[in-house]
Structures are given as C-alpha cells and as structure tokens.
Amino acid sequence: NKTLKNTVQMALDCKLMHKLGEFFEYGPTSYLVLGEIATRKLKQSGITPYDYLQKNILAPIGMKARIGQNRDGSTNFAGGGNTSIGDWVEYGEMLMAGGQYGGKHNFPPQGPAP
C-alpha cells in the first residue's frame, strides 16, 4: 500500500517537537512507527508482527484478539484491534503480577524477545 508506506516514511522522518517523556499526544503515528519497527526487526525470521503477537504475547496468556490487517496482509497497528473485557482483565493481572500468568512467567522483565 503506497499511501501507508508514505505515511510511515513521513512519521520516521519527523523531527521531535518535544523532549522525550515531556509530552504525549494520542494518534496513529506512533503505532505506524511501531508496526514498521516490528516488521523490519522480524523480517529475517519470516514471521509477521501479527503472527508474533499471537504466538508470543496473546496465546501464552490465553488471550484472543483480532488485530487489523492491511489489504496487502501487513499488520495494521494504527487500525487497532479488539478483544473481550475478560481478556483485558487477564492481561492486566498478568502485567500486575510482573509477567506471571497461570503460575508461569511469560515475559522477562525487559519484555518479550523475537
């Protein structure tokens, strides 16, 4: 999708307007950049960001979520996703327990690795 690639490139080329940690503004740009970083990092492994999320983050804690995908099959982080309130509760409890879920430590302190 040429428009999406242009938007991602514009986001990557932007100069910071504020010092990190001093300002937050909600919008899709940060998710576009996250998607591009994940795509580049995972490219050599042959796994898509969508598949990575499902396998390494959602499935281990029993969470079922639908994450948007673009027409070309790439993950649409800016398009969001959805899941049930029960799954969000489970996810929140896992985070509050330092990454533990069901008696198992699912994530190291530095977060999941590819």
The first five atom37 places (N, CA, C, CB, O) and aatype in JSON, in Angstrom:
{
  "aatype": [2, 11, 16, 10, 11, 2, 16, 19, 5, 12, 0, 10, 3, 4, 11, 10, 12, 8, 11, 10, 7, 6, 13, 13, 6, 18, 7, 14, 16, 15, 18, 10, 19, 10, 7, 6, 9, 0, 16, 1, 11, 10, 11, 5, 15, 7, 9, 16, 14, 18, 3, 18, 10, 5, 11, 2, 9, 10, 0, 14, 9, 7, 12, 11, 0, 1, 9, 7, 5, 2, 1, 3, 7, 15, 16, 2, 13, 0, 7, 7, 7, 2, 16, 15, 9, 7, 3, 17, 19, 6, 18, 7, 6, 12, 10, 12, 0, 7, 7, 5, 18, 7, 7, 11, 8, 2, 13, 14, 14, 5, 7, 14, 0, 14],
  "atom_mask": [
    [1, 1, 1, 1, 1],
    [1, 1, 1, 1, 1],
    [1, 1, 1, 1, 1],
    [1, 1, 1, 1, 1],
    [1, 1, 1, 1, 1],
    [1, 1, 1, 1, 1],
    [1, 1, 1, 1, 1],
    [1, 1, 1, 1, 1],
    [1, 1, 1, 1, 1],
    [1, 1, 1, 1, 1],
    [1, 1, 1, 1, 1],
    [1, 1, 1, 1, 1],
    [1, 1, 1, 1, 1],
    [1, 1, 1, 1, 1],
    [1, 1, 1, 1, 1],
    [1, 1, 1, 1, 1],
    [1, 1, 1, 1, 1],
    [1, 1, 1, 1, 1],
    [1, 1, 1, 1, 1],
    [1, 1, 1, 1, 1],
    [1, 1, 1, 0, 1],
    [1, 1, 1, 1, 1],
    [1, 1, 1, 1, 1],
    [1, 1, 1, 1, 1],
    [1, 1, 1, 1, 1],
    [1, 1, 1, 1, 1],
    [1, 1, 1, 0, 1],
    [1, 1, 1, 1, 1],
    [1, 1, 1, 1, 1],
    [1, 1, 1, 1, 1],
    [1, 1, 1, 1, 1],
    [1, 1, 1, 1, 1],
    [1, 1, 1, 1, 1],
    [1, 1, 1, 1, 1],
    [1, 1, 1, 0, 1],
    [1, 1, 1, 1, 1],
    [1, 1, 1, 1, 1],
    [1, 1, 1, 1, 1],
    [1, 1, 1, 1, 1],
    [1, 1, 1, 1, 1],
    [1, 1, 1, 1, 1],
    [1, 1, 1, 1, 1],
    [1, 1, 1, 1, 1],
    [1, 1, 1, 1, 1],
    [1, 1, 1, 1, 1],
    [1, 1, 1, 0, 1],
    [1, 1, 1, 1, 1],
    [1, 1, 1, 1, 1],
    [1, 1, 1, 1, 1],
    [1, 1, 1, 1, 1],
    [1, 1, 1, 1, 1],
    [1, 1, 1, 1, 1],
    [1, 1, 1, 1, 1],
    [1, 1, 1, 1, 1],
    [1, 1, 1, 1, 1],
    [1, 1, 1, 1, 1],
    [1, 1, 1, 1, 1],
    [1, 1, 1, 1, 1],
    [1, 1, 1, 1, 1],
    [1, 1, 1, 1, 1],
    [1, 1, 1, 1, 1],
    [1, 1, 1, 0, 1],
    [1, 1, 1, 1, 1],
    [1, 1, 1, 1, 1],
    [1, 1, 1, 1, 1],
    [1, 1, 1, 1, 1],
    [1, 1, 1, 1, 1],
    [1, 1, 1, 0, 1],
    [1, 1, 1, 1, 1],
    [1, 1, 1, 1, 1],
    [1, 1, 1, 1, 1],
    [1, 1, 1, 1, 1],
    [1, 1, 1, 0, 1],
    [1, 1, 1, 1, 1],
    [1, 1, 1, 1, 1],
    [1, 1, 1, 1, 1],
    [1, 1, 1, 1, 1],
    [1, 1, 1, 1, 1],
    [1, 1, 1, 0, 1],
    [1, 1, 1, 0, 1],
    [1, 1, 1, 0, 1],
    [1, 1, 1, 1, 1],
    [1, 1, 1, 1, 1],
    [1, 1, 1, 1, 1],
    [1, 1, 1, 1, 1],
    [1, 1, 1, 0, 1],
    [1, 1, 1, 1, 1],
    [1, 1, 1, 1, 1],
    [1, 1, 1, 1, 1],
    [1, 1, 1, 1, 1],
    [1, 1, 1, 1, 1],
    [1, 1, 1, 0, 1],
    [1, 1, 1, 1, 1],
    [1, 1, 1, 1, 1],
    [1, 1, 1, 1, 1],
    [1, 1, 1, 1, 1],
    [1, 1, 1, 1, 1],
    [1, 1, 1, 0, 1],
    [1, 1, 1, 0, 1],
    [1, 1, 1, 1, 1],
    [1, 1, 1, 1, 1],
    [1, 1, 1, 0, 1],
    [1, 1, 1, 0, 1],
    [1, 1, 1, 1, 1],
    [1, 1, 1, 1, 1],
    [1, 1, 1, 1, 1],
    [1, 1, 1, 1, 1],
    [1, 1, 1, 1, 1],
    [1, 1, 1, 1, 1],
    [1, 1, 1, 1, 1],
    [1, 1, 1, 0, 1],
    [1, 1, 1, 1, 1],
    [1, 1, 1, 1, 1],
    [1, 1, 1, 1, 1]
  ],
  "atom_positions": [
    [[0.85, -1.17, 0.0], [0.0, 0.0, 0.0], [0.89, 1.23, 0.0], [-0.96, 0.0, 1.22], [1.55, 1.53, 1.0]],
    [[0.92, 1.95, -1.1], [1.82, 3.09, -1.27], [1.54, 4.22, -0.28], [1.73, 3.61, -2.68], [2.46, 4.83, 0.25]],
    [[0.25, 4.49, -0.04], [-0.11, 5.56, 0.89], [0.37, 5.24, 2.29], [-1.63, 5.77, 0.9], [0.91, 6.12, 2.97]],
    [[0.19, 4.0, 2.75], [0.66, 3.6, 4.07], [2.18, 3.73, 4.16], [0.23, 2.15, 4.39], [2.69, 4.24, 5.16]],
    [[2.9, 3.28, 3.15], [4.37, 3.38, 3.17], [4.8, 4.84, 3.22], [4.98, 2.7, 1.94], [5.76, 5.18, 3.92]],
    [[4.11, 5.71, 2.49], [4.45, 7.14, 2.53], [4.2, 7.72, 3.91], [3.62, 7.92, 1.48], [5.01, 8.5, 4.42]],
    [[3.09, 7.33, 4.53], [2.76, 7.82, 5.87], [3.8, 7.35, 6.88], [1.36, 7.36, 6.29], [4.24, 8.12, 7.73]],
    [[4.18, 6.09, 6.8], [5.2, 5.55, 7.71], [6.51, 6.28, 7.5], [5.39, 4.03, 7.49], [7.17, 6.65, 8.47]],
    [[6.91, 6.49, 6.26], [8.17, 7.18, 5.99], [8.13, 8.61, 6.51], [8.48, 7.18, 4.49], [9.12, 9.09, 7.07]],
    [[7.0, 9.29, 6.34], [6.88, 10.65, 6.88], [7.01, 10.64, 8.4], [5.53, 11.28, 6.46], [7.65, 11.52, 8.97]],
    [[6.41, 9.65, 9.04], [6.5, 9.55, 10.5], [7.94, 9.29, 10.94], [5.58, 8.44, 11.03], [8.4, 9.87, 11.92]],
    [[8.63, 8.43, 10.22], [10.02, 8.12, 10.57], [10.94, 9.32, 10.34], [10.51, 6.93, 9.76], [11.94, 9.48, 11.04]],
    [[10.6, 10.16, 9.38], [11.44, 11.33, 9.05], [11.15, 12.54, 9.92], [11.23, 11.7, 7.61], [11.91, 13.51, 9.88]],
    [[10.08, 12.52, 10.7], [9.7, 13.68, 11.52], [10.75, 13.99, 12.58], [8.35, 13.44, 12.19], [11.36, 13.09, 13.16]],
    [[10.92, 15.25, 12.82], [11.78, 15.7, 13.92], [10.92, 15.76, 15.18], [12.45, 17.09, 13.61], [9.73, 16.04, 15.11]],
    [[11.53, 15.49, 16.33], [10.8, 15.57, 17.59], [10.42, 17.01, 17.88], [11.64, 14.99, 18.75], [11.22, 17.93, 17.69]],
    [[9.2, 17.2, 18.34], [8.73, 18.54, 18.7], [8.88, 18.81, 20.18], [7.28, 18.72, 18.29], [8.84, 19.96, 20.62]],
    [[9.06, 17.75, 20.97], [9.18, 17.86, 22.42], [10.24, 16.88, 22.89], [7.81, 17.58, 23.13], [10.54, 15.9, 22.2]],
    [[10.8, 17.13, 24.05], [11.75, 16.2, 24.64], [11.0, 14.93, 25.04], [12.47, 16.82, 25.88], [9.84, 14.99, 25.46]],
    [[11.68, 13.79, 24.89], [11.06, 12.52, 25.25], [10.59, 12.54, 26.7], [12.04, 11.36, 25.02], [11.31, 12.99, 27.59]],
    [[9.38, 12.05, 26.92], [8.82, 11.97, 28.26], [8.15, 13.23, 28.75], [0.0, 0.0, 0.0], [7.58, 13.23, 29.84]],
    [[8.19, 14.3, 27.97], [7.59, 15.56, 28.42], [6.21, 15.83, 27.83], [8.5, 16.7, 28.06], [5.49, 16.69, 28.34]],
    [[5.82, 15.11, 26.79], [4.57, 15.42, 26.12], [4.02, 14.15, 25.5], [4.77, 16.51, 25.05], [4.77, 13.31, 25.0]],
    [[2.7, 14.0, 25.54], [2.05, 12.87, 24.89], [0.85, 13.36, 24.11], [1.63, 11.8, 25.92], [0.06, 14.17, 24.61]],
    [[0.71, 12.88, 22.91], [-0.46, 13.18, 22.1], [-0.88, 11.88, 21.44], [-0.16, 14.3, 21.04], [-0.1, 11.24, 20.73]],
    [[-2.13, 11.5, 21.67], [-2.64, 10.25, 21.11], [-2.88, 10.39, 19.62], [-3.92, 9.82, 21.82], [-3.39, 11.41, 19.17]],
    [[-2.52, 9.39, 18.88], [-2.77, 9.38, 17.44], [-2.17, 8.12, 16.84], [0.0, 0.0, 0.0], [-1.49, 7.37, 17.53]],
    [[-2.42, 7.87, 15.56], [-1.98, 6.63, 14.94], [-0.5, 6.58, 14.56], [-2.79, 6.39, 13.73], [0.03, 5.51, 14.29]],
    [[0.17, 7.74, 14.53], [1.54, 7.77, 14.02], [2.48, 6.86, 14.81], [2.07, 9.19, 14.06], [3.29, 6.14, 14.21]],
    [[2.38, 6.87, 16.12], [3.28, 6.03, 16.92], [3.04, 4.55, 16.64], [3.09, 6.32, 18.42], [3.98, 3.76, 16.68]],
    [[1.81, 4.19, 16.36], [1.51, 2.79, 16.04], [2.01, 2.41, 14.66], [0.01, 2.54, 16.13], [2.43, 1.28, 14.43]],
    [[1.98, 3.36, 13.73], [2.56, 3.12, 12.4], [4.05, 2.87, 12.52], [2.29, 4.31, 11.46], [4.58, 1.95, 11.89]],
    [[4.73, 3.69, 13.33], [6.17, 3.51, 13.52], [6.45, 2.18, 14.23], [6.75, 4.69, 14.34], [7.36, 1.46, 13.84]],
    [[5.66, 1.85, 15.26], [5.82, 0.56, 15.94], [5.68, -0.59, 14.95], [4.78, 0.42, 17.08], [6.47, -1.53, 14.97]],
    [[4.68, -0.51, 14.1], [4.48, -1.56, 13.1], [5.65, -1.7, 12.16], [0.0, 0.0, 0.0], [6.05, -2.81, 11.82]],
    [[6.2, -0.57, 11.74], [7.34, -0.6, 10.83], [8.59, -1.17, 11.52], [7.63, 0.8, 10.29], [9.32, -1.95, 10.92]],
    [[8.82, -0.77, 12.76], [9.96, -1.31, 13.51], [9.81, -2.81, 13.68], [10.08, -0.62, 14.9], [10.76, -3.56, 13.45]],
    [[8.62, -3.26, 14.07], [8.39, -4.7, 14.26], [8.56, -5.45, 12.94], [6.97, -4.95, 14.83], [9.16, -6.53, 12.92]],
    [[8.06, -4.89, 11.86], [8.18, -5.54, 10.55], [9.64, -5.69, 10.16], [7.43, -4.75, 9.48], [10.06, -6.75, 9.71]],
    [[10.42, -4.63, 10.33], [11.85, -4.69, 9.98], [12.61, -5.65, 10.88], [12.48, -3.29, 10.07], [13.45, -6.42, 10.41]],
    [[12.31, -5.62, 12.17], [13.03, -6.48, 13.11], [12.72, -7.96, 12.86], [12.66, -6.11, 14.56], [13.6, -8.81, 13.0]],
    [[11.5, -8.26, 12.51], [11.08, -9.65, 12.34], [11.27, -10.18, 10.92], [9.65, -9.79, 12.73], [11.09, -11.37, 10.68]],
    [[11.62, -9.32, 9.98], [11.7, -9.7, 8.57], [12.57, -10.93, 8.33], [12.23, -8.55, 7.76], [12.17, -11.84, 7.6]],
    [[13.75, -10.97, 8.93], [14.66, -12.09, 8.7], [14.14, -13.4, 9.27], [16.02, -11.8, 9.29], [14.48, -14.47, 8.79]],
    [[13.31, -13.3, 10.3], [12.77, -14.52, 10.91], [11.63, -15.11, 10.09], [12.29, -14.24, 12.33], [11.25, -16.26, 10.3]],
    [[11.08, -14.31, 9.16], [9.99, -14.79, 8.34], [8.63, -14.76, 9.02], [0.0, 0.0, 0.0], [7.65, -15.28, 8.49]],
    [[8.56, -14.17, 10.2], [7.29, -14.09, 10.92], [6.76, -12.65, 10.84], [7.47, -14.54, 12.42], [7.53, -11.7, 10.91]],
    [[5.46, -12.52, 10.7], [4.87, -11.19, 10.64], [4.65, -10.66, 12.05], [3.54, -11.22, 9.85], [4.58, -11.45, 13.0]],
    [[4.54, -9.35, 12.21], [4.22, -8.81, 13.54], [2.92, -9.38, 14.09], [4.14, -7.29, 13.48], [2.82, -9.63, 15.29]],
    [[1.92, -9.58, 13.23], [0.65, -10.16, 13.66], [0.86, -11.56, 14.25], [-0.34, -10.22, 12.48], [0.37, -11.86, 15.33]],
    [[1.6, -12.4, 13.51], [1.86, -13.76, 13.99], [2.7, -13.75, 15.27], [2.57, -14.57, 12.92], [2.48, -14.57, 16.16]],
    [[3.67, -12.82, 15.36], [4.49, -12.71, 16.55], [3.62, -12.38, 17.77], [5.57, -11.63, 16.36], [3.75, -13.01, 18.82]],
    [[2.75, -11.39, 17.62], [1.86, -11.02, 18.73], [1.0, -12.2, 19.17], [0.97, -9.84, 18.32], [0.85, -12.48, 20.36]],
    [[0.43, -12.89, 18.18], [-0.43, -14.02, 18.5], [0.34, -15.11, 19.24], [-1.06, -14.59, 17.23], [-0.11, -15.6, 20.28]],
    [[1.5, -15.49, 18.7], [2.27, -16.61, 19.25], [2.95, -16.29, 20.57], [3.3, -17.05, 18.25], [2.94, -17.11, 21.49]],
    [[3.56, -15.11, 20.68], [4.43, -14.82, 21.81], [3.81, -13.98, 22.91], [5.62, -14.14, 21.33], [4.32, -13.96, 24.03]],
    [[2.72, -13.3, 22.63], [2.14, -12.43, 23.64], [0.72, -12.86, 23.99], [2.13, -10.98, 23.15], [0.4, -13.03, 25.17]],
    [[-0.12, -13.04, 22.99], [-1.53, -13.33, 23.26], [-1.79, -14.78, 23.63], [-2.36, -12.96, 22.07], [-2.41, -15.05, 24.66]],
    [[-1.35, -15.72, 22.81], [-1.63, -17.14, 23.05], [-1.1, -17.65, 24.39], [-1.05, -17.97, 21.94], [-1.81, -18.4, 25.06]],
    [[0.12, -17.28, 24.82], [0.61, -17.81, 26.1], [-0.25, -17.43, 27.31], [2.01, -17.32, 26.33], [-0.22, -18.11, 28.34]],
    [[-1.01, -16.35, 27.19], [-1.86, -15.97, 28.32], [-3.34, -16.25, 28.01], [-1.66, -14.48, 28.65], [-4.23, -15.78, 28.72]],
    [[-3.58, -17.0, 26.95], [-4.94, -17.39, 26.62], [-5.79, -16.26, 26.08], [0.0, 0.0, 0.0], [-7.02, -16.36, 26.08]],
    [[-5.17, -15.2, 25.62], [-5.91, -14.04, 25.13], [-6.23, -14.18, 23.65], [-5.11, -12.75, 25.38], [-5.36, -14.52, 22.85]],
    [[-7.46, -13.93, 23.31], [-7.89, -13.98, 21.91], [-8.16, -12.55, 21.47], [-9.16, -14.89, 21.72], [-8.96, -11.84, 22.09]],
    [[-7.5, -12.13, 20.42], [-7.69, -10.76, 19.93], [-7.68, -10.76, 18.42], [-6.6, -9.82, 20.48], [-7.06, -11.62, 17.78]],
    [[-8.36, -9.8, 17.87], [-8.33, -9.59, 16.43], [-7.6, -8.28, 16.2], [-9.78, -9.56, 15.81], [-7.99, -7.23, 16.72]],
    [[-6.55, -8.34, 15.42], [-5.75, -7.16, 15.12], [-5.91, -6.88, 13.63], [-4.23, -7.36, 15.51], [-5.84, -7.79, 12.81]],
    [[-6.11, -5.63, 13.3], [-6.36, -5.26, 11.91], [-5.18, -5.59, 11.0], [0.0, 0.0, 0.0], [-4.02, -5.55, 11.4]],
    [[-5.53, -5.9, 9.76], [-4.51, -6.14, 8.75], [-4.85, -5.29, 7.52], [-4.42, -7.65, 8.38], [-6.01, -5.06, 7.21]],
    [[-3.81, -4.83, 6.85], [-3.96, -4.05, 5.63], [-4.3, -4.96, 4.46], [-2.69, -3.24, 5.33], [-4.21, -6.19, 4.57]],
    [[-4.69, -4.37, 3.35], [-5.04, -5.16, 2.15], [-3.91, -6.06, 1.69], [-5.44, -4.24, 1.02], [-4.14, -7.14, 1.14]],
    [[-2.67, -5.62, 1.92], [-1.51, -6.42, 1.49], [-1.14, -7.5, 2.5], [-0.31, -5.51, 1.24], [-0.16, -8.22, 2.31]],
    [[-1.92, -7.62, 3.59], [-1.67, -8.64, 4.6], [-0.78, -8.19, 5.73], [0.0, 0.0, 0.0], [-0.6, -8.93, 6.7]],
    [[-0.21, -6.99, 5.64], [0.64, -6.5, 6.72], [-0.21, -6.09, 7.92], [1.5, -5.3, 6.23], [-1.4, -5.78, 7.77]],
    [[0.39, -6.09, 9.09], [-0.32, -5.76, 10.32], [-0.62, -4.27, 10.36], [0.5, -6.18, 11.54], [0.26, -3.45, 10.11]],
    [[-1.85, -3.93, 10.68], [-2.27, -2.54, 10.77], [-2.35, -2.13, 12.23], [-3.64, -2.32, 10.05], [-3.43, -2.13, 12.83]],
    [[-1.21, -1.78, 12.81], [-1.18, -1.38, 14.21], [-2.01, -0.14, 14.46], [0.26, -1.14, 14.66], [-2.66, -0.02, 15.5]],
    [[-2.02, 0.79, 13.51], [-2.77, 2.03, 13.69], [-4.27, 1.79, 13.61], [-2.36, 3.04, 12.64], [-5.06, 2.6, 14.1]],
    [[-4.69, 0.68, 12.99], [-6.1, 0.36, 12.86], [-6.68, -0.26, 14.11], [0.0, 0.0, 0.0], [-7.89, -0.43, 14.22]],
    [[-5.82, -0.6, 15.04], [-6.29, -1.15, 16.31], [-6.65, -2.62, 16.23], [0.0, 0.0, 0.0], [-6.37, -3.31, 15.26]],
    [[-7.27, -3.06, 17.28], [-7.7, -4.44, 17.4], [-8.8, -4.51, 18.43], [0.0, 0.0, 0.0], [-9.18, -3.5, 19.01]],
    [[-9.3, -5.69, 18.66], [-10.3, -5.81, 19.7], [-10.22, -7.17, 20.37], [-11.7, -5.59, 19.13], [-9.73, -8.15, 19.81]],
    [[-10.71, -7.19, 21.59], [-10.75, -8.41, 22.37], [-11.85, -8.23, 23.42], [-9.36, -8.72, 23.03], [-12.49, -7.18, 23.48]],
    [[-12.05, -9.23, 24.23], [-13.11, -9.14, 25.24], [-12.6, -8.45, 26.5], [-13.65, -10.55, 25.58], [-11.39, -8.38, 26.73]],
    [[-13.52, -7.95, 27.3], [-13.14, -7.32, 28.57], [-12.47, -8.34, 29.49], [-14.38, -6.7, 29.26], [-11.55, -8.01, 30.24]],
    [[-12.93, -9.58, 29.42], [-12.32, -10.63, 30.23], [-10.86, -10.85, 29.88], [0.0, 0.0, 0.0], [-10.02, -11.05, 30.76]],
    [[-10.55, -10.81, 28.57], [-9.15, -10.95, 28.15], [-8.31, -9.78, 28.63], [-9.07, -11.06, 26.62], [-7.16, -9.96, 29.02]],
    [[-8.88, -8.55, 28.6], [-8.14, -7.38, 29.1], [-7.87, -7.51, 30.6], [-8.92, -6.09, 28.82], [-6.8, -7.13, 31.07]],
    [[-8.83, -8.05, 31.33], [-8.63, -8.26, 32.77], [-7.49, -9.24, 33.0], [-9.94, -8.78, 33.44], [-6.61, -8.99, 33.82]],
    [[-7.5, -10.35, 32.26], [-6.42, -11.34, 32.38], [-5.06, -10.72, 32.04], [-6.69, -12.55, 31.47], [-4.07, -10.95, 32.73]],
    [[-5.03, -9.93, 30.97], [-3.79, -9.28, 30.55], [-3.3, -8.32, 31.63], [-4.0, -8.54, 29.22], [-2.12, -8.32, 31.97]],
    [[-4.2, -7.51, 32.17], [-3.84, -6.58, 33.24], [-3.32, -7.28, 34.47], [0.0, 0.0, 0.0], [-2.36, -6.83, 35.08]],
    [[-3.96, -8.39, 34.84], [-3.5, -9.16, 36.0], [-2.11, -9.74, 35.76], [-4.49, -10.28, 36.33], [-1.29, -9.8, 36.67]],
    [[-1.86, -10.18, 34.53], [-0.54, -10.71, 34.2], [0.52, -9.6, 34.31], [-0.53, -11.31, 32.77], [1.6, -9.84, 34.84]],
    [[0.2, -8.41, 33.82], [1.15, -7.3, 33.93], [1.4, -6.93, 35.39], [0.64, -6.08, 33.16], [2.54, -6.68, 35.79]],
    [[0.33, -6.88, 36.19], [0.48, -6.53, 37.6], [1.24, -7.59, 38.38], [-0.9, -6.31, 38.23], [1.82, -7.31, 39.42]],
    [[1.25, -8.82, 37.86], [1.98, -9.91, 38.52], [3.4, -10.03, 37.97], [1.24, -11.23, 38.33], [4.05, -11.05, 38.15]],
    [[3.88, -8.99, 37.3], [5.26, -9.0, 36.8], [5.49, -9.96, 35.65], [0.0, 0.0, 0.0], [6.6, -10.44, 35.46]],
    [[4.44, -10.24, 34.87], [4.58, -11.13, 33.71], [4.19, -12.56, 34.0], [0.0, 0.0, 0.0], [4.31, -13.42, 33.13]],
    [[3.71, -12.84, 35.2], [3.3, -14.21, 35.55], [1.84, -14.42, 35.23], [3.56, -14.5, 37.05], [1.0, -13.56, 35.5]],
    [[1.53, -15.56, 34.64], [0.16, -15.91, 34.32], [0.01, -17.42, 34.43], [-0.25, -15.41, 32.91], [0.78, -18.17, 33.84]],
    [[-0.97, -17.85, 35.18], [-1.2, -19.29, 35.33], [-0.02, -20.02, 35.94], [0.0, 0.0, 0.0], [0.25, -21.16, 35.58]],
    [[0.69, -19.35, 36.87], [1.84, -19.98, 37.52], [3.09, -20.02, 36.66], [0.0, 0.0, 0.0], [4.1, -20.61, 37.05]],
    [[3.04, -19.41, 35.51], [4.17, -19.42, 34.58], [4.62, -17.98, 34.32], [3.79, -20.13, 33.24], [3.8, -17.08, 34.17]],
    [[5.94, -17.78, 34.27], [6.48, -16.46, 33.96], [6.52, -16.33, 32.44], [7.9, -16.25, 34.6], [7.33, -16.98, 31.78]],
    [[5.65, -15.48, 31.9], [5.51, -15.37, 30.45], [6.48, -14.41, 29.8], [4.12, -14.95, 30.12], [6.88, -14.63, 28.66]],
    [[6.87, -13.36, 30.49], [7.76, -12.37, 29.9], [8.9, -12.05, 30.85], [6.99, -11.1, 29.54], [8.68, -11.93, 32.06]],
    [[10.12, -11.91, 30.32], [11.22, -11.44, 31.15], [11.0, -9.96, 31.49], [12.59, -11.65, 30.44], [10.22, -9.3, 30.81]],
    [[11.66, -9.42, 32.5], [11.48, -8.02, 32.89], [11.67, -7.03, 31.75], [12.43, -7.68, 34.0], [11.02, -5.99, 31.72]],
    [[12.56, -7.34, 30.8], [12.81, -6.41, 29.68], [11.78, -6.58, 28.56], [14.2, -6.62, 29.13], [11.87, -5.87, 27.56]],
    [[10.83, -7.48, 28.71], [9.79, -7.68, 27.71], [10.08, -8.9, 26.85], [0.0, 0.0, 0.0], [11.15, -9.5, 26.94]],
    [[9.1, -9.27, 26.01], [9.29, -10.44, 25.16], [10.32, -10.19, 24.07], [7.97, -10.86, 24.54], [10.44, -9.07, 23.58]],
    [[11.04, -11.21, 23.69], [12.06, -11.09, 22.65], [11.61, -11.85, 21.41], [13.43, -11.63, 23.16], [10.86, -12.82, 21.52]],
    [[12.07, -11.41, 20.21], [11.68, -12.11, 18.98], [12.34, -13.47, 18.89], [12.04, -11.27, 17.75], [12.12, -14.19, 17.91]]
  ]
}
